[in-house]
Amino acid sequence: LASVKVSRVGALIVAGRYAKMSRVLPQTPWFIDGERKLESSVEELISARIAPLFGPNTTFTFVSSGREDVDVR
């Protein structure tokens, strides 16, 4: 064989847990009236580490559970 091409069709589910230790870091990007309110999010931090493992043309959805707490108090 001169080359091998591997392709995958369908969804791949990657699951995990995280403990959010800060109330100033939202779970998902936080925008109000189109304006970004906080610098980063758990979703963005985790996605930045995982996305490169699957290649540049891969799309994914980050699903968090629980409630947002940056706007509580």
N, CA and C atoms as a LAMMPS dump frame, in Angstrom:
ITEM: TIMESTEP
0
ITEM: NUMBER OF ATOMS
219
ITEM: BOX BOUNDS ff ff ff
-5.0000000000000000e+02 5.0000000000000000e+02
-5.0000000000000000e+02 5.0000000000000000e+02
-5.0000000000000000e+02 5.0000000000000000e+02
ITEM: ATOMS id mol type element x y z
1 1 1 N 0.831 -1.19 0
2 1 2 C 0 0 0
3 1 3 C 0.872 1.248 0
4 2 1 N 0.552 2.155 -0.883
5 2 2 C 1.281 3.421 -0.932
6 2 3 C 0.748 4.406 0.097
7 3 1 N -0.549 4.362 0.33
8 3 2 C -1.15 5.265 1.314
9 3 3 C -2.451 4.679 1.834
10 4 1 N -2.833 5.154 2.97
11 4 2 C -4.094 4.735 3.582
12 4 3 C -4.838 5.981 3.997
13 5 1 N -6.123 6.032 3.657
14 5 2 C -6.953 7.164 4.077
15 5 3 C -8.025 6.63 5.021
16 6 1 N -8.094 7.205 6.186
17 6 2 C -9.085 6.793 7.175
18 6 3 C -10.106 7.907 7.302
19 7 1 N -11.373 7.547 7.214
20 7 2 C -12.424 8.551 7.415
21 7 3 C -13.466 7.979 8.357
22 8 1 N -14.149 8.865 9.009
23 8 2 C -15.17 8.47 9.975
24 8 3 C -16.455 9.19 9.614
25 9 1 N -17.526 8.45 9.594
26 9 2 C -18.835 9.039 9.34
27 9 3 C -19.669 8.855 10.595
28 10 1 N -20.34 9.901 11.015
29 10 2 C -21.182 9.806 12.194
30 10 3 C -20.609 10.586 13.356
31 11 1 N -21.322 10.531 14.435
32 11 2 C -20.95 11.318 15.613
33 11 3 C -19.993 10.545 16.513
34 12 1 N -19.144 11.278 17.162
35 12 2 C -18.256 10.744 18.186
36 12 3 C -18.553 11.526 19.459
37 13 1 N -18.827 10.823 20.533
38 13 2 C -19.152 11.489 21.791
39 13 3 C -17.958 11.385 22.731
40 14 1 N -17.502 12.528 23.196
41 14 2 C -16.428 12.596 24.182
42 14 3 C -17.057 13.177 25.442
43 15 1 N -17.011 12.442 26.528
44 15 2 C -17.654 12.898 27.761
45 15 3 C -16.609 13.074 28.855
46 16 1 N -16.915 13.946 29.768
47 16 2 C -16.017 14.17 30.889
48 16 3 C -16.69 15.017 31.945
49 17 1 N -15.988 15.263 32.996
50 17 2 C -16.483 16.109 34.084
51 17 3 C -15.45 17.168 34.4
52 18 1 N -15.927 18.267 34.914
53 18 2 C -15.024 19.308 35.383
54 18 3 C -15.643 19.959 36.607
55 19 1 N -14.814 20.479 37.455
56 19 2 C -15.277 21.209 38.633
57 19 3 C -14.948 22.676 38.41
58 20 1 N -15.96 23.495 38.263
59 20 2 C -15.772 24.926 38.044
60 20 3 C -15.56 25.579 39.406
61 21 1 N -14.378 26.122 39.612
62 21 2 C -13.997 26.638 40.921
63 21 3 C -14.094 28.16 41.031
64 22 1 N -14.579 28.814 39.997
65 22 2 C -14.628 30.276 40.009
66 22 3 C -15.985 30.767 39.525
67 23 1 N -16.531 31.749 40.202
68 23 2 C -17.798 32.339 39.769
69 23 3 C -17.603 33.378 38.676
70 24 1 N -16.369 33.753 38.4
71 24 2 C -16.124 34.765 37.369
72 24 3 C -15.794 34.137 36.013
73 25 1 N -15.868 32.818 35.905
74 25 2 C -15.642 32.115 34.647
75 25 3 C -16.94 31.421 34.25
76 26 1 N -17.623 31.896 33.2
77 26 2 C -18.883 31.271 32.807
78 26 3 C -18.651 29.915 32.136
79 27 1 N -19.686 29.078 32.113
80 27 2 C -19.581 27.783 31.442
81 27 3 C -19.519 27.953 29.931
82 28 1 N -20.273 28.893 29.402
83 28 2 C -20.311 29.145 27.962
84 28 3 C -19.985 30.615 27.71
85 29 1 N -19.577 30.965 26.488
86 29 2 C -19.297 32.382 26.198
87 29 3 C -20.506 33.239 26.576
88 30 1 N -20.268 34.355 27.208
89 30 2 C -21.34 35.175 27.77
90 30 3 C -21.421 36.509 27.047
91 31 1 N -22.517 36.702 26.315
92 31 2 C -22.767 37.933 25.569
93 31 3 C -24.109 38.514 25.993
94 32 1 N -24.19 39.822 26.113
95 32 2 C -25.454 40.518 26.347
96 32 3 C -25.542 41.621 25.308
97 33 1 N -26.635 41.615 24.541
98 33 2 C -26.836 42.585 23.456
99 33 3 C -25.643 42.617 22.507
100 34 1 N -25.101 41.437 22.204
101 34 2 C -23.99 41.332 21.274
102 34 3 C -22.633 41.713 21.833
103 35 1 N -22.568 42.096 23.093
104 35 2 C -21.306 42.507 23.712
105 35 3 C -20.787 41.405 24.634
106 36 1 N -19.55 41.026 24.425
107 36 2 C -18.929 40.005 25.268
108 36 3 C -18.721 40.568 26.671
109 37 1 N -19.168 39.821 27.683
110 37 2 C -19.096 40.315 29.058
111 37 3 C -17.88 39.806 29.827
112 38 1 N -17.417 38.622 29.521
113 38 2 C -16.256 38.075 30.224
114 38 3 C -15.241 37.551 29.212
115 39 1 N -13.995 37.498 29.641
116 39 2 C -12.875 37.208 28.738
117 39 3 C -12.895 35.807 28.135
118 40 1 N -13.264 34.803 28.919
119 40 2 C -13.199 33.425 28.452
120 40 3 C -14.322 32.622 29.087
121 41 1 N -14.378 31.33 28.774
122 41 2 C -15.392 30.452 29.357
123 41 3 C -14.82 29.041 29.474
124 42 1 N -15.472 28.209 30.271
125 42 2 C -15.065 26.814 30.4
126 42 3 C -15.118 26.155 29.023
127 43 1 N -16.184 26.402 28.282
128 43 2 C -16.331 25.832 26.938
129 43 3 C -15.133 26.17 26.054
130 44 1 N -14.742 27.425 26.032
131 44 2 C -13.63 27.847 25.18
132 44 3 C -12.3 27.253 25.637
133 45 1 N -12.085 27.183 26.93
134 45 2 C -10.832 26.633 27.448
135 45 3 C -10.7 25.138 27.154
136 46 1 N -11.779 24.394 27.35
137 46 2 C -11.744 22.955 27.079
138 46 3 C -11.688 22.699 25.577
139 47 1 N -12.484 23.421 24.806
140 47 2 C -12.518 23.237 23.353
141 47 3 C -11.169 23.516 22.708
142 48 1 N -10.458 24.499 23.207
143 48 2 C -9.146 24.839 22.649
144 48 3 C -8.155 23.685 22.801
145 49 1 N -8.334 22.873 23.828
146 49 2 C -7.435 21.729 24.045
147 49 3 C -7.878 20.492 23.267
148 50 1 N -9.189 20.336 23.052
149 50 2 C -9.711 19.131 22.412
150 50 3 C -9.757 19.246 20.888
151 51 1 N -10.163 20.378 20.359
152 51 2 C -10.365 20.554 18.919
153 51 3 C -9.164 20.137 18.071
154 52 1 N -7.933 20.502 18.424
155 52 2 C -6.792 20.12 17.583
156 52 3 C -6.591 18.604 17.452
157 53 1 N -7.116 17.83 18.371
158 53 2 C -6.965 16.375 18.318
159 53 3 C -7.778 15.744 17.2
160 54 1 N -8.8 16.449 16.697
161 54 2 C -9.703 15.881 15.704
162 54 3 C -9.526 16.457 14.309
163 55 1 N -8.651 17.406 14.136
164 55 2 C -8.388 17.948 12.808
165 55 3 C -9.113 19.253 12.552
166 56 1 N -8.647 19.985 11.527
167 56 2 C -9.146 21.341 11.277
168 56 3 C -10.576 21.419 10.734
169 57 1 N -11.084 20.356 10.124
170 57 2 C -12.422 20.413 9.516
171 57 3 C -13.503 19.803 10.396
172 58 1 N -13.185 19.548 11.635
173 58 2 C -14.131 18.929 12.554
174 58 3 C -14.965 19.995 13.252
175 59 1 N -16.249 19.751 13.337
176 59 2 C -17.128 20.634 14.104
177 59 3 C -17.582 19.867 15.346
178 60 1 N -17.89 20.607 16.391
179 60 2 C -18.336 19.942 17.605
180 60 3 C -19.261 20.858 18.387
181 61 1 N -19.97 20.243 19.315
182 61 2 C -20.88 20.964 20.199
183 61 3 C -20.486 20.659 21.636
184 62 1 N -20.327 21.694 22.423
185 62 2 C -20.015 21.547 23.842
186 62 3 C -21.335 21.676 24.595
187 63 1 N -21.657 20.692 25.41
188 63 2 C -22.903 20.714 26.172
189 63 3 C -22.556 20.708 27.657
190 64 1 N -22.956 21.762 28.344
191 64 2 C -22.707 21.827 29.785
192 64 3 C -24.004 21.539 30.525
193 65 1 N -23.882 21.1 31.753
194 65 2 C -25.078 20.869 32.555
195 65 3 C -24.997 21.725 33.808
196 66 1 N -26.107 21.868 34.461
197 66 2 C -26.138 22.745 35.628
198 66 3 C -26.533 24.144 35.206
199 67 1 N -26.487 25.059 36.13
200 67 2 C -26.892 26.425 35.804
201 67 3 C -25.689 27.348 35.815
202 68 1 N -25.835 28.442 35.121
203 68 2 C -24.781 29.45 35.091
204 68 3 C -24.801 30.215 36.401
205 69 1 N -23.638 30.587 36.915
206 69 2 C -23.608 31.279 38.2
207 69 3 C -22.906 32.634 38.162
208 70 1 N -22.407 33.066 37.002
209 70 2 C -21.698 34.348 36.977
210 70 3 C -22.634 35.536 37.168
211 71 1 N -23.923 35.341 36.892
212 71 2 C -24.863 36.454 37.018
213 71 3 C -25.727 36.37 38.275
214 72 1 N -25.354 35.508 39.205
215 72 2 C -26.123 35.32 40.436
216 72 3 C -25.466 36.097 41.567
217 73 1 N -26.277 36.636 42.441
218 73 2 C -25.862 37.314 43.67
219 73 3 C -26.481 38.641 43.822
